[in-house]
Amino acid sequence: MKNFTKWFGIIAVVAVILFSIVSCDINNDDYEGFNGDWDSGQYVVTFNNGKGVFKELYGGIWLDGKNAGQIKIGEQCYRNFTSSGEKKWTGEIRMYNSYSPHETLWWEKITITLSADNQTFDMGGWYLTRK
């Protein structure tokens, strides 16, 4: 019985280690230059390995959404970003419309292209700068 318990313990430890290795499939190199704080001129977002959360909301519809209780600091606003080429990522951005009869939130697909100096990124003509 002691041998069984010993082998069971060893197998369990090995399984946990292997599961940890397999579940950590994010390659941080995929996000080099992308992670960090970025300022849109209306909000600041913090990106970390393919996800972005609001850090500050201070202008435009984003401030309207905050004041209406629809958008909150710390809330995810970018998600599912994966590398789609050198200095390019594809994912989704949280969109907000405060001008319709009912305030609406939805996710929209976008591509982000990082500048050569890693200080600006372009989302189809809408730019964010490194903070």
Secondary structure by P-SEA (a helix, b strand, c coil): caaaaaaaaaaaaaaaaaaaaaacccccccccccccccccccbbbbbcccbbbbccccccaaaaaaaacccccccccccccccccccbbbbbbbbbbccccbbbbbcccbbbbbccccccccccccccccc
